[in-house]
Structures are given as C-alpha cells and as structure tokens.
C-alpha cells in the first residue's frame, strides 16, 4: 500500500511539475530517481501528509488512508504485544490470524482505490493499463530468458 501512495505522488506531484519542464531523458531519469528515493525513505505518515498537502483525494479515501495508517502502526508496533496471551493457545492464534486477514483485506481495498487514482492520472500522460501490461510482459520475458 505504501508503494501505491508513492505511485500516486509520482503522478500527481512529480509528473505534474516535471513534464512541463522536461529537457532531456537523462535529467528526467536523474530527477525521477531522486524523487522516488526521497519518497521511499519517508514513513507512511509523512507520505500521507504529502498527499494531503496536494489536496488530490476525496475525504472518504483520506479517512481510509488514516485508518490504514493506524492499522499499519498497530501491526508494526503493538500487535504482538497486544496479543501476547493469545499467542500461547490455538484459539488465540486463530484469533490473531483472523485479525491479520481482516487487516490485509482492508489494505488491499485501500490500495485498489489509490492505484485507481494513479492509473487515471498516468493515462493522461499516455501511460495506460495496456502500456503497463506491455512493460510488465517485457520485464518478465527478460528475466525468464
């Protein structure tokens, strides 16, 4: 999901600001790599602040992203502590597994919303789903040979 947020920022921030100022493919690649590296080093919370500043998502998606951040932070920082006693018996572990499945399903749903926005903006630059499918096929072909 965090990668989807990065993709969103690439299309709604980097592309929006860089396409009008395009000079050379080399400078584009260098600027893109730098932008991507900067985003990749940010926490999810900081990425969401960046998205919020751009004012590009609906209140409903913003709420979903804030809940996703809470769920992500809970998983990263306190899930196992919270479930310490559950971990010692099968019924508790099953409870933990169900909670993780629920969170995973929620993350997939939020991810799909974000990717939909990114694909919509990418299409404005000629990067349609078909183009991405072609790149993906070329990539898999290149690693399978």
MIBASE-164731 format. One record per residue: residue number from 1; residue in three letters; z, y, x of N, C-alpha, C in turn. Coordinates in steps of 0.2 Angstrom, whole numbers, plus 5000, padded with zeros to 4 digits. Last residue first. Layout:
BEGIN
NUM|ALA|Z|Y|X|Z|Y|X|Z|Y|X
...
This chain:
BEGIN
145|UNK|4903|4923|5073|4897|4920|5077|4900|4919|5084
144|UNK|4912|4929|5065|4911|4922|5064|4906|4919|5069
143|UNK|4912|4942|5068|4917|4939|5070|4917|4931|5070
142|UNK|4900|4946|5061|4901|4947|5068|4906|4944|5071
141|UNK|4902|4943|5048|4897|4940|5051|4898|4940|5059
140|UNK|4912|4952|5045|4914|4945|5045|4909|4941|5049
139|UNK|4905|4964|5046|4911|4963|5051|4912|4956|5051
138|UNK|4895|4963|5037|4893|4963|5044|4899|4962|5048
137|UNK|4904|4963|5025|4899|4957|5027|4897|4957|5034
136|UNK|4909|4976|5026|4913|4970|5027|4909|4964|5028
135|UNK|4897|4983|5025|4901|4984|5031|4906|4978|5032
134|UNK|4894|4979|5011|4889|4978|5017|4893|4978|5024
133|UNK|4905|4985|5005|4904|4977|5004|4899|4975|5010
132|UNK|4903|4998|5007|4909|4995|5009|4908|4987|5010
131|UNK|4892|5000|4999|4891|5001|5006|4897|4998|5010
130|UNK|4896|4996|4986|4891|4992|4989|4891|4993|4997
129|UNK|4905|5007|4984|4908|5000|4985|4903|4995|4988
128|UNK|4899|5021|4994|4900|5017|4988|4903|5010|4989
127|UNK|4899|5034|5001|4902|5028|5003|4904|5024|4997
126|UNK|4894|5046|4998|4889|5041|4999|4892|5034|5001
125|UNK|4904|5055|4995|4901|5055|5002|4896|5050|5004
124|UNK|4908|5051|4983|4905|5057|4984|4902|5059|4990
123|UNK|4914|5039|4986|4907|5039|4983|4904|5045|4983
122|UNK|4927|5043|4990|4922|5041|4995|4915|5040|4992
121|UNK|4932|5046|4978|4931|5052|4982|4926|5049|4988
120|UNK|4933|5033|4972|4930|5038|4969|4928|5044|4973
119|UNK|4941|5027|4982|4934|5025|4981|4930|5030|4977
118|UNK|4953|5033|4980|4950|5034|4986|4942|5032|4986
117|UNK|4956|5029|4967|4955|5036|4968|4951|5037|4975
116|UNK|4957|5015|4969|4953|5018|4964|4951|5025|4965
115|UNK|4968|5015|4978|4962|5013|4980|4956|5016|4976
114|UNK|4978|5018|4969|4977|5023|4974|4970|5021|4977
113|UNK|4978|5008|4960|4977|5014|4957|4975|5019|4963
112|UNK|4981|4997|4968|4975|4997|4965|4973|5004|4962
111|UNK|4994|5000|4972|4989|5000|4977|4982|5001|4974
110|UNK|5001|4998|4960|5000|5004|4963|4995|5005|4968
109|UNK|4999|4984|4960|4996|4988|4954|4996|4995|4957
108|UNK|5005|4979|4971|4998|4978|4970|4995|4983|4965
107|UNK|5018|4983|4969|5015|4986|4974|5007|4985|4973
106|UNK|5021|4974|4958|5021|4981|4957|5017|4985|4962
105|UNK|5020|4962|4965|5016|4963|4959|5015|4971|4958
104|UNK|5031|4964|4973|5024|4963|4976|5019|4964|4971
103|UNK|5042|4964|4964|5040|4970|4968|5033|4970|4971
102|UNK|5041|4951|4959|5040|4957|4955|5038|4963|4958
101|UNK|5043|4944|4971|5037|4943|4967|5036|4949|4963
100|UNK|5057|4948|4973|5051|4949|4978|5044|4949|4975
99|UNK|5063|4942|4962|5063|4949|4963|5058|4951|4968
98|UNK|5060|4928|4964|5058|4932|4958|5058|4939|4959
97|UNK|5068|4927|4976|5061|4926|4976|5057|4929|4970
96|UNK|5081|4929|4971|5078|4933|4976|5070|4933|4977
95|UNK|5082|4918|4963|5083|4925|4960|5080|4930|4965
94|UNK|5082|4908|4972|5076|4908|4967|5076|4915|4964
93|UNK|5094|4910|4979|5087|4911|4982|5081|4912|4978
92|UNK|5102|4907|4968|5102|4914|4971|5096|4915|4975
91|UNK|5100|4894|4967|5099|4898|4961|5098|4905|4963
90|UNK|5104|4889|4980|5097|4888|4977|5095|4893|4972
89|UNK|5115|4900|4990|5114|4894|4985|5106|4895|4982
88|UNK|5115|4910|4999|5119|4904|5000|5118|4898|4995
87|UNK|5109|4922|4994|5106|4918|4999|5109|4911|5000
86|UNK|5118|4928|4986|5113|4924|4983|5110|4920|4987
85|UNK|5126|4935|4995|5129|4930|4992|5124|4925|4988
84|UNK|5116|4945|4999|5119|4941|5004|5122|4934|5001
83|UNK|5108|4955|4993|5108|4948|4990|5111|4943|4995
82|UNK|5111|4966|5000|5112|4966|4993|5112|4959|4990
81|UNK|5105|4962|5012|5112|4964|5011|5115|4963|5004
80|UNK|5092|4961|5008|5096|4955|5011|5103|4956|5010
79|UNK|5089|4975|5005|5088|4969|5000|5092|4963|5002
78|UNK|5090|4986|5013|5096|4984|5010|5095|4977|5005
77|UNK|5078|4990|5020|5085|4992|5022|5091|4989|5019
76|UNK|5066|4986|5014|5067|4986|5021|5074|4987|5024
75|UNK|5069|4986|5000|5067|4980|5004|5068|4980|5011
74|UNK|5072|4999|4999|5077|4994|4997|5075|4988|5000
73|UNK|5059|5005|5002|5065|5006|5006|5071|5001|5005
72|UNK|5051|5000|4992|5050|4998|4999|5056|4999|5003
71|UNK|5057|5006|4981|5057|4998|4981|5056|4996|4988
70|UNK|5055|5019|4984|5062|5017|4983|5062|5009|4984
69|UNK|5041|5019|4984|5045|5021|4990|5052|5018|4989
68|UNK|5038|5016|4971|5036|5011|4976|5040|5013|4982
67|UNK|5043|5027|4965|5046|5021|4963|5045|5016|4969
66|UNK|5033|5036|4970|5040|5037|4971|5044|5031|4970
65|UNK|5022|5030|4964|5022|5031|4971|5030|5032|4973
64|UNK|5024|5033|4950|5023|5026|4953|5024|5026|4960
63|UNK|5024|5047|4950|5030|5043|4949|5030|5036|4951
62|UNK|5010|5049|4954|5016|5051|4958|5022|5048|4957
61|UNK|5004|5043|4943|5003|5040|4949|5009|5042|4954
60|UNK|5009|5053|4933|5010|5046|4932|5009|5042|4939
59|UNK|5004|5065|4938|5011|5064|4938|5013|5057|4937
58|UNK|4989|5062|4949|4992|5063|4942|5000|5062|4943
57|UNK|4985|5069|4964|4986|5064|4960|4990|5066|4954
56|UNK|4983|5080|4972|4977|5076|4970|4978|5071|4966
55|UNK|4990|5090|4980|4990|5090|4973|4984|5087|4970
54|UNK|4994|5090|4993|4987|5091|4992|4985|5092|4984
53|UNK|5007|5088|4994|5005|5094|4995|4998|5096|4994
52|UNK|5007|5074|4991|5010|5079|4986|5007|5086|4987
51|UNK|5003|5069|5003|4999|5068|4997|5001|5073|4991
50|UNK|5014|5072|5011|5007|5075|5012|5002|5074|5006
49|UNK|5023|5065|5005|5024|5072|5005|5017|5075|5006
48|UNK|5019|5052|5008|5019|5054|5001|5020|5062|5000
47|UNK|5020|5052|5021|5014|5051|5019|5014|5054|5012
46|UNK|5034|5052|5022|5031|5058|5024|5023|5057|5022
45|UNK|5037|5039|5016|5040|5045|5013|5036|5052|5015
44|UNK|5032|5031|5026|5029|5031|5019|5031|5037|5015
43|UNK|5030|5039|5042|5034|5035|5037|5030|5035|5030
42|UNK|5016|5040|5053|5021|5043|5048|5024|5037|5044
41|UNK|5007|5034|5061|5013|5035|5064|5019|5038|5059
40|UNK|4995|5036|5054|4998|5029|5054|5005|5029|5057
39|UNK|4992|5049|5055|4994|5046|5048|4998|5040|5049
38|UNK|4988|5049|5068|4994|5053|5066|4997|5051|5059
37|UNK|4977|5041|5068|4983|5039|5072|4989|5043|5070
36|UNK|4969|5048|5060|4971|5041|5057|4977|5039|5061
35|UNK|4966|5059|5068|4969|5060|5061|4972|5053|5059
34|UNK|4960|5053|5079|4967|5057|5080|4970|5058|5073
33|UNK|4949|5048|5073|4954|5043|5077|4961|5047|5077
32|UNK|4943|5059|5069|4945|5054|5064|4950|5050|5067
31|UNK|4940|5066|5081|4944|5069|5076|4947|5064|5071
30|UNK|4931|5056|5087|4937|5058|5090|4942|5061|5085
29|UNK|4921|5056|5077|4925|5050|5079|4931|5051|5082
28|UNK|4916|5069|5078|4919|5066|5072|4923|5060|5073
27|UNK|4912|5070|5091|4918|5074|5089|4921|5071|5083
26|UNK|4901|5061|5090|4907|5060|5095|4913|5064|5093
25|UNK|4893|5066|5080|4896|5060|5079|4902|5059|5084
24|UNK|4895|5084|5079|4892|5078|5082|4896|5072|5080
23|UNK|4899|5092|5067|4895|5095|5073|4891|5089|5076
22|UNK|4905|5097|5052|4903|5092|5056|4898|5095|5061
21|UNK|4912|5105|5042|4912|5107|5049|4909|5102|5054
20|UNK|4911|5098|5030|4908|5105|5031|4907|5107|5038
19|UNK|4919|5087|5034|4912|5086|5033|4909|5093|5033
18|UNK|4933|5091|5036|4929|5090|5042|4921|5089|5040
17|UNK|4940|5092|5024|4940|5098|5028|4935|5097|5034
16|UNK|4937|5080|5017|4936|5087|5013|4936|5092|5018
15|UNK|4941|5071|5026|4933|5071|5024|4932|5078|5021
14|UNK|4955|5073|5027|4951|5073|5032|4943|5075|5031
13|UNK|4959|5073|5012|4960|5078|5017|4955|5079|5023
12|UNK|4953|5063|5005|4955|5069|5001|4957|5075|5006
11|UNK|4951|5053|5014|4945|5055|5010|4947|5062|5007
10|UNK|4963|5051|5020|4957|5052|5024|4951|5055|5020
9|UNK|4972|5049|5010|4972|5055|5014|4966|5056|5018
8|UNK|4968|5036|5006|4967|5042|5001|4967|5049|5005
7|UNK|4971|5029|5017|4964|5030|5015|4963|5036|5010
6|UNK|4985|5030|5016|4981|5033|5022|4974|5034|5020
5|UNK|4987|5023|5005|4989|5030|5005|4985|5034|5011
4|UNK|4983|5011|5009|4979|5014|5004|4981|5021|5004
3|UNK|4993|5008|5019|4986|5009|5021|4982|5012|5016
2|UNK|5004|5006|5010|5004|5012|5014|4997|5013|5017
1|UNK|5000|4994|5004|5000|5000|5000|5000|5006|5004
